[in-house]
Structure formats: C-alpha cells, structure tokens
Amino acid sequence: MVWIPGGTFLMGSDHHYAEEASAHRVTVDGFWMDQYLVTNAQFQKFVKATGYVTFAERPANPEDYPSARPEMLQPSSCVFVKPDRLVDKGNHYPKGKMMANTWQGEFPWENLKTDGYERTSRVASFPANGYRLYDMIGNVWEWTTDWYQEHNWMRQDSCCGTLVNPRGGDREASYDPQTPGIKIPRKVIKGGSFLCAPSYCRRYRPPARMAEPLDTSTCHLGFRLIVRP
C-alpha cells in the first residue's frame, strides 16, 4: 500500500455528464491505498480461505425483482447502446504513448488496440500516477464504498462550501428510479475500463462516476483496498 496524504480537491465537473455536476470542494484525511488492483488470483485465494460465496454463485432473490418473471432470474449478457459522437484526443501522453488501457477506435465495431491490449491488461502495464498508483483510469472500473444517488448527496450539508470526510450516502436512495420493479441498491464505480472510448463513454476521466447494482459484476469491474488510520 502507499500513503495518500490528506487535502482538499475539486470533485465532479460542470462540463460533461449530468451526474458529475456540480463541481464541489471536498476535504479528506490521509489514508493508505493499494498500489495495484486486487487480481483474480488474489481474490481466488481469498474465496478459498474464507469460503466466501460470490454474487455470481448466489441464487437471485425474487424479492429484489418483484416484477420479473421467474425464468428471467438468471444471468444475462451485456447490451451496448448507440454511442454518442464525442470528440476527444484519447488517453495519450504528449509524445503519443498510451497512458491507460481504454478502447481505441469506433466502439463497439473496431478496436485498434493501439495500447497493445484488446481486453484487460497485466498489472502495472502502464505508468503509475503521481501517487505511485497503477490503473486508476482504464483497464477495469473500480467499486467504491459510496451509495449512488442521481444527484450527488455530497453537495449537501457542507460547511463554508467544503465537505469534510464525507462517507457513504443513503442506501435507500441508491435504487434506480428508472426500474422501480428492481430493488437492488447501487454503488458508485469510478475510473472507466478497457471498454471506454472517446466516441462512447468518456467516464475514464477522474471527475466521472457511474452507478452499478450490487449484484451485477462484469469482466471489466474490480476493486482495490484502502485502510484509514
């Protein structure tokens, strides 16, 4: 783990996706963070040592899906929507070297693999950031501990315009209002993945966030650990 010093930063953005607004100041204390994402091999060791049953292995609870037919309570595949026509220079250093594992080309039809990878990349395949952390953008999305809300709950109840050490949010407010028949709470995920492209999803940017139901994991979603003093 590496030490991340405390400080004040600007969270969110007023210039991109609606769920990022409005930009606001947040102050956090220092904490320790994994330098790398937890790998599949490490997670497998954890499962074997503890007997942990993953969501993928658990039967679906009909109470969480009151309007779903029984035959629909099973895993399903991803569905891609029509991409937005967004203009972006991509994730390049000034000299043209790729700085993260994201999609190059027109998503989802053509992956140019300019970064050398079609899917996930090996640990530390790209340069670390200024805190010596790897893959903080691209490669796979990362779970956070915050409950997702359509309007950022952390903008509220601040003192002097700056929030100090905000935690968690409201589980009950995290349900998707667009799917009232599904009662699965959602967490915030950050960082984007190898499926994020300038023409489709620019949420690999640090201000961006997305919602992910607790029972829904994917091949492009992972996590790393933190420890607070």
C-alpha positions in Angstrom: 0.0 0.0 0.0 1.0 3.6 -0.5 0.2 6.6 1.7 -2.2 9.1 0.2 -1.9 12.4 2.0 -5.0 14.3 3.0 -6.0 17.5 1.3 -8.8 19.4 -0.4 -9.8 18.8 -4.0 -12.5 19.6 -6.5 -14.9 16.7 -7.0 -17.1 16.4 -10.1 -17.4 18.5 -13.2 -19.8 21.0 -14.7 -18.8 20.4 -18.3 -19.5 16.7 -19.1 -22.1 14.2 -17.9 -25.1 15.3 -15.8 -24.3 13.0 -12.9 -20.9 14.7 -12.4 -22.4 18.1 -11.6 -22.0 20.2 -9.8 -18.3 20.5 -9.1 -17.7 21.0 -5.3 -14.8 21.1 -2.9 -14.1 18.1 -0.6 -11.5 17.7 2.1 -10.3 14.2 3.2 -7.8 12.9 5.7 -4.9 10.8 4.6 -5.2 7.1 4.1 -3.4 4.0 2.7 -4.4 2.6 -0.7 -3.4 -0.5 -2.6 -0.9 0.3 -5.3 -2.5 -2.2 -7.6 -6.0 -3.6 -8.2 -6.8 -6.9 -6.5 -6.0 -9.6 -9.1 -8.2 -12.6 -9.9 -5.6 -14.9 -8.4 -5.6 -12.9 -5.1 -9.4 -12.9 -5.0 -9.4 -16.7 -5.6 -7.1 -17.2 -2.6 -9.5 -15.1 -0.5 -12.5 -17.2 -1.6 -10.8 -20.5 -0.9 -9.5 -19.3 2.5 -12.8 -17.9 3.7 -15.5 -19.8 1.8 -16.9 -16.6 0.5 -19.8 -17.1 -1.9 -19.7 -14.6 -4.7 -22.8 -12.9 -6.1 -22.5 -14.9 -9.3 -22.9 -18.1 -7.3 -25.9 -16.9 -5.3 -29.4 -17.6 -6.4 -31.4 -14.5 -7.3 -33.8 -13.3 -4.7 -37.3 -12.8 -6.1 -38.0 -10.1 -3.6 -35.3 -8.0 -5.2 -37.1 -8.3 -8.6 -40.8 -8.2 -7.8 -41.9 -7.6 -11.4 -39.6 -10.1 -13.1 -40.8 -13.5 -14.4 -39.1 -16.5 -12.7 -37.4 -17.5 -16.0 -35.7 -14.1 -16.1 -34.0 -14.5 -12.7 -30.7 -15.7 -14.3 -27.5 -14.1 -15.6 -27.7 -12.1 -18.8 -25.3 -10.6 -21.3 -24.3 -7.0 -21.9 -26.2 -4.8 -24.2 -24.5 -1.9 -25.9 -26.3 1.3 -26.8 -25.7 3.6 -29.7 -22.5 5.6 -29.0 -22.5 9.4 -28.6 -20.5 11.3 -31.1 -18.0 12.8 -28.7 -14.7 14.3 -29.7 -11.6 13.6 -27.6 -7.9 13.2 -28.1 -7.9 10.0 -26.1 -5.5 8.8 -23.3 -2.1 9.8 -24.6 1.0 11.4 -23.2 2.1 14.5 -25.1 4.6 12.3 -27.1 1.8 9.9 -28.1 2.5 7.0 -25.7 -0.7 5.4 -24.2 -1.2 6.1 -20.5 -4.1 3.8 -19.8 -5.9 0.8 -21.2 -9.0 2.2 -22.9 -10.7 1.5 -26.2 -9.1 2.9 -29.3 -11.3 3.1 -32.4 -15.0 3.3 -33.1 -16.8 1.5 -30.3 -18.0 -1.3 -30.4 -17.2 -2.1 -34.0 -13.4 -1.5 -34.2 -10.7 -1.8 -31.6 -7.4 -0.6 -33.0 -5.6 -2.0 -29.9 -3.1 0.9 -30.0 -2.3 0.3 -26.4 -1.4 -3.3 -27.1 -4.5 -4.8 -25.4 -7.9 -6.0 -26.6 -9.2 -6.6 -23.1 -7.7 -6.3 -19.6 -4.0 -5.6 -19.3 -1.5 -7.1 -16.9 -0.7 -5.4 -13.6 1.5 -2.3 -14.0 1.4 -2.4 -17.8 1.1 1.4 -17.8 2.9 4.1 -15.9 1.8 4.9 -12.3 0.3 8.3 -11.4 1.9 10.8 -9.1 0.9 8.8 -6.0 2.6 5.6 -7.4 -0.9 4.1 -8.1 -1.4 1.9 -11.2 -4.5 1.7 -13.4 -6.5 4.4 -11.7 -8.1 5.1 -15.0 -9.0 2.5 -17.7 -8.4 -1.3 -17.6 -11.4 -2.1 -15.2 -13.9 0.0 -13.3 -13.4 0.1 -9.5 -16.0 -0.3 -6.8 -16.2 2.4 -4.2 -17.9 2.4 -0.7 -20.4 5.2 -1.7 -24.0 4.5 -2.4 -25.0 6.1 -5.8 -27.6 8.9 -6.0 -28.9 10.6 -9.1 -28.0 14.0 -7.5 -24.7 13.9 -5.7 -25.6 13.7 -2.0 -22.2 15.1 -1.0 -23.1 18.5 -2.3 -25.4 18.9 0.7 -24.8 19.9 4.3 -21.4 21.4 3.7 -19.7 23.9 5.9 -18.3 27.0 4.2 -18.7 25.3 0.8 -16.3 22.4 1.6 -17.3 18.9 2.6 -15.0 17.2 5.2 -14.6 13.4 5.1 -18.0 12.6 3.6 -19.0 8.9 4.0 -21.3 6.5 2.4 -24.5 8.2 1.3 -28.0 6.7 1.5 -28.6 3.1 0.6 -32.4 3.6 0.1 -31.8 6.5 -2.3 -29.5 4.4 -4.4 -32.3 2.4 -6.2 -32.7 3.1 -9.9 -35.8 5.3 -10.4 -36.0 4.1 -14.0 -36.5 0.5 -12.9 -39.0 0.6 -9.9 -39.6 -3.2 -10.3 -36.0 -3.9 -9.3 -34.9 -3.2 -5.7 -31.1 -3.7 -5.9 -29.1 -0.9 -4.3 -26.3 0.6 -6.3 -22.8 1.7 -5.6 -20.6 4.3 -7.3 -17.9 2.9 -9.6 -15.0 5.0 -10.9 -12.2 5.0 -13.3 -13.6 3.6 -16.5 -12.4 0.4 -18.3 -10.9 -1.0 -21.5 -14.4 -0.6 -23.0 -14.5 3.2 -22.5 -13.9 5.1 -25.7 -13.9 8.8 -26.7 -16.8 8.0 -29.0 -18.8 6.1 -26.5 -18.0 6.7 -22.8 -15.6 9.2 -21.5 -16.0 8.2 -17.9 -12.4 7.3 -17.6 -11.9 10.9 -16.6 -11.3 11.4 -12.8 -14.4 13.6 -12.2 -16.7 10.9 -13.8 -18.8 8.3 -11.9 -21.3 5.6 -12.7 -23.9 3.5 -10.8 -23.6 -0.3 -10.5 -26.1 -2.6 -8.9 -24.5 -4.7 -6.1 -25.5 -7.9 -7.7 -24.0 -7.1 -11.1 -20.3 -7.6 -11.7 -18.6 -7.8 -15.1 -15.3 -8.7 -16.7 -14.3 -5.0 -16.6 -15.0 -4.3 -12.9 -12.7 -4.7 -10.0 -11.5 -3.1 -6.8 -8.6 -2.2 -4.6 -8.3 -1.8 -0.8 -7.8 1.2 1.4 -7.0 1.5 5.1 -7.9 4.5 7.2 -5.7 5.3 10.2 
